[in-house]
Amino acid sequence: MFSHFTLGSNDLNRSRRFYDPLFQTLGYSLLYSEDDAYLMYGRKDEEFPHIFISRPFDGLPATWSNGFHIAFNSADSETVDRFHSTALAHGGFDEGGPGLRFQYAEDYYGAYIRDPDGNKLQVVCYQQGRSSGYTGIDISHITLGHTDLLKARKFYGAVFDILGYVDKPEEGDDTSCGFAYPDEELPVVYIQQPFDGRPASWGNGTHTAFHAPTRVAVQAFHTAALANGGTDDGAPGLRPHYSANYYACYVLDPFGNKLQAVCRKPA
């Protein structure tokens, strides 16, 4: 489902001091860095990194998104505890200490933090041994903020149909909707009104990249986005400065959240 995520940073040295120890708790390491540009984190045995920490390409300051967060899967509650304490010890901020969240599930044990730039992260384990997320042990789910649920459902229903995800009405309510592969029980993307009661906002430097099965699917994703209230932020095409077969498009959803669809397969 997910290709990778980008989170904005205003100070990459500070970000590295934070993320190096934090991601070690999840088995991630720094795979590559470019001075004053970006940091790339992932698993050493995987082909592509999962997380980019980057200065925004537009040259403006990075800002955090109200309504967006990434939730990482964890194997056990001890890792959740360690993730939270490591974040606070290296310049992060508490957004919800480790503990059970019965409103989500009886075995949902999670913690929430913010990085030094305000980006929100979560780590969660299901104490009964299950996990959510089509990407196995890596990403449980993400949330994206909205200010109009009908508009959000229309947009995301259209773009996610291209990628094979379906709306799971039983996982939503009058403020949210959730999308997953048809055979998955739990959504991996929630479109949600922010819990703090403030309006959703997009973050400068934040974006989510989704795997697309073909270049045609990338084109269809872009077309569906523009036809359902989205805005072009980069037309479908090759980006050889990333890799030889990197074929992608970029769009903004109706609320300003930046999305990407990418296919790395040859034509």
C-alpha positions in Angstrom: 0.0 0.0 0.0 2.5 2.6 1.2 5.6 3.4 -0.7 7.1 6.0 1.7 6.4 9.1 3.8 8.0 12.5 3.9 8.0 14.6 7.0 9.2 18.2 7.1 12.2 19.4 9.1 13.5 22.9 9.9 16.8 21.5 11.3 18.1 18.3 9.9 20.9 17.9 12.5 18.2 18.2 15.2 16.0 15.7 13.3 18.8 13.2 13.1 19.6 13.4 16.8 15.9 12.6 17.3 15.2 10.0 14.7 18.4 7.9 14.8 17.6 6.6 18.3 13.8 6.7 17.9 13.8 4.5 14.8 16.3 2.1 16.3 13.5 1.0 18.6 11.6 -0.2 15.5 14.6 -1.8 13.7 15.0 1.1 11.3 18.4 2.8 10.6 19.6 5.7 8.6 20.2 4.5 5.1 21.4 7.7 3.5 21.6 11.4 4.2 22.4 14.5 2.2 23.6 17.5 4.0 21.0 20.2 4.5 18.5 18.2 2.3 17.1 15.0 3.7 17.5 11.9 5.8 16.3 8.4 4.6 15.3 5.7 7.1 14.3 2.1 6.6 15.3 -1.5 7.1 18.7 -2.5 5.9 17.4 -5.6 4.2 14.7 -3.8 2.2 15.2 -2.2 -1.2 13.6 1.2 -0.5 13.5 3.5 2.5 10.2 4.1 4.3 10.7 7.5 5.8 12.2 10.7 4.5 12.9 13.6 6.8 13.4 16.6 4.5 13.5 20.3 4.1 10.4 21.3 2.1 11.3 21.6 -1.6 9.6 25.0 -1.9 12.2 26.5 0.4 9.6 27.6 2.9 9.6 26.5 6.6 8.3 23.1 7.4 5.0 23.0 9.2 3.1 20.1 10.8 -0.2 18.9 9.6 -3.2 19.0 12.0 -5.0 15.7 11.3 -2.0 13.7 9.9 -0.1 11.1 11.7 1.7 7.8 11.0 1.1 4.8 13.3 3.9 2.2 13.3 3.3 -1.5 14.2 5.1 -2.9 17.2 5.7 -6.5 18.2 5.1 -5.8 21.9 4.1 -3.3 24.6 7.7 -3.0 25.7 8.7 -1.5 22.4 5.8 0.9 22.6 7.1 2.1 26.0 10.6 2.4 24.7 9.6 4.3 21.6 7.7 6.8 23.8 10.5 7.3 26.3 13.2 7.5 23.6 11.2 10.3 21.8 10.9 12.3 25.0 14.6 11.8 25.8 15.7 13.2 22.4 13.6 16.4 22.0 10.2 15.0 21.2 6.9 15.8 23.0 4.3 13.6 24.6 1.0 13.5 22.8 -0.4 10.5 24.7 1.5 8.1 27.0 1.7 4.3 26.6 -1.4 2.5 27.5 -4.5 0.6 26.3 -7.0 2.5 24.2 -10.2 0.5 24.7 -12.1 2.9 22.4 -10.2 1.3 19.5 -9.9 -2.3 20.6 -9.6 -4.2 23.9 -6.0 -5.1 23.1 -4.9 -1.8 21.5 -1.8 -0.7 23.3 -0.3 2.5 21.9 1.6 5.8 22.5 1.7 9.1 20.7 4.5 11.6 20.3 5.5 14.7 18.3 8.9 15.2 16.8 10.8 18.5 17.4 9.0 20.0 14.4 5.6 19.0 15.6 5.0 16.0 13.3 2.8 13.4 15.0 3.7 9.7 15.3 2.2 6.7 17.0 3.4 3.2 17.8 0.8 0.5 18.5 0.7 -3.2 19.3 -2.3 -5.5 19.5 -1.7 -7.5 22.6 -3.6 -10.5 21.3 -0.9 -10.9 18.6 -2.7 -9.6 15.6 -1.4 -6.7 13.5 -3.0 -4.2 11.2 -1.7 -2.8 8.0 -1.0 -4.5 4.7 2.7 -3.7 5.1 3.2 -6.3 7.9 5.2 -5.1 10.8 6.0 -1.6 9.5 3.0 0.7 9.2 -0.3 0.1 11.1 -2.2 3.0 9.6 -2.2 6.7 8.9 -4.7 9.4 9.4 -5.3 12.4 7.1 -7.3 15.4 8.2 -10.5 16.7 6.5 -13.0 19.5 7.0 -15.8 18.0 5.0 -16.5 14.2 5.3 -18.7 14.0 2.2 -16.1 15.7 0.1 -13.4 13.5 1.6 -15.3 10.3 1.0 -16.0 11.3 -2.7 -12.3 12.1 -3.3 -10.7 9.2 -1.5 -13.3 6.7 -2.8 -12.3 7.7 -6.3 -8.5 7.7 -6.0 -8.4 4.6 -3.8 -10.6 2.7 -6.2 -7.7 2.9 -8.6 -5.3 1.3 -6.1 -7.8 -1.4 -5.0 -8.8 -0.1 -1.5 -12.3 0.0 -0.3 -14.3 2.1 2.2 -14.9 0.2 5.4 -18.1 1.9 6.6 -18.2 -0.1 9.9 -14.8 1.5 10.8 -16.0 5.1 10.3 -18.5 7.4 12.0 -19.9 10.8 11.4 -16.4 12.4 11.6 -14.3 9.8 9.7 -14.0 7.0 7.1 -11.5 4.2 6.8 -10.0 2.5 3.7 -8.4 -0.9 3.4 -7.8 -3.7 0.9 -11.0 -5.8 0.6 -9.6 -8.8 2.5 -8.2 -6.7 5.4 -10.2 -6.3 8.6 -8.7 -3.0 9.7 -8.3 0.2 7.7 -4.8 1.4 6.9 -5.9 4.9 6.0 -8.4 6.9 8.1 -9.7 10.3 6.9 -10.5 12.0 10.1 -11.5 15.3 11.7 -8.7 16.3 14.1 -9.3 15.1 17.6 -8.2 18.5 19.1 -11.3 20.2 17.6 -9.3 22.6 15.5 -9.6 22.7 11.7 -7.5 20.2 9.7 -4.5 21.7 8.0 -1.8 20.4 5.6 1.8 20.4 6.6 4.5 21.9 4.4 7.0 19.1 3.9 4.5 16.3 4.6 3.3 13.8 2.0 2.3 10.2 1.6 3.3 8.1 -1.3 1.2 5.1 -2.4 2.4 2.1 -4.4 0.6 1.9 -7.8 0.7 -1.4 -9.7 1.4 0.1 -13.2 2.1 3.4 -14.8 -1.4 3.4 -16.2 -2.7 3.3 -12.6 -0.5 6.3 -11.7 -2.2 8.2 -14.6 -5.6 7.1 -13.5 -4.9 8.1 -9.9 -4.0 11.6 -11.1 -7.1 11.9 -13.3 -9.4 10.7 -10.6 -7.9 13.2 -8.1 -8.4 16.2 -10.4 -12.0 15.0 -11.2 -13.0 14.8 -7.6 -11.8 18.1 -6.1 -8.0 17.5 -6.0 -5.3 19.8 -7.4 -2.4 18.9 -9.6 1.0 19.1 -7.8 3.1 17.2 -10.4 1.8 15.5 -13.6 2.4 11.8 -14.2 5.9 11.1 -15.6 9.3 9.6 -15.0 11.5 11.1 -12.3 14.8 9.7 -13.2 16.6 11.7 -10.6 15.1 9.3 -8.1 15.6 6.1 -10.1 15.5 5.0 -13.7 11.9 3.6 -13.5 10.4 6.0 -11.0 7.1 6.9 -12.5 4.9 9.1 -10.3 2.4 11.9 -9.9 1.6 14.3 -7.1 -1.7 15.8 -6.1 -3.2 17.8 -3.3 -6.5 16.5 -1.8 -9.4 19.0 -1.4 -7.9 19.9 2.0 -4.3 20.5 0.9 -2.8 17.1 2.0 -0.1 16.1 -0.5 -0.3 12.6 -2.0 1.8 10.7 -4.5 1.2 7.6 -6.5 4.4 5.8 -7.7 5.2 2.8 -9.8 8.8 1.6 -10.0 8.3 -1.1 -12.6 9.6 -0.8 -16.1 7.1 0.2 -18.8 
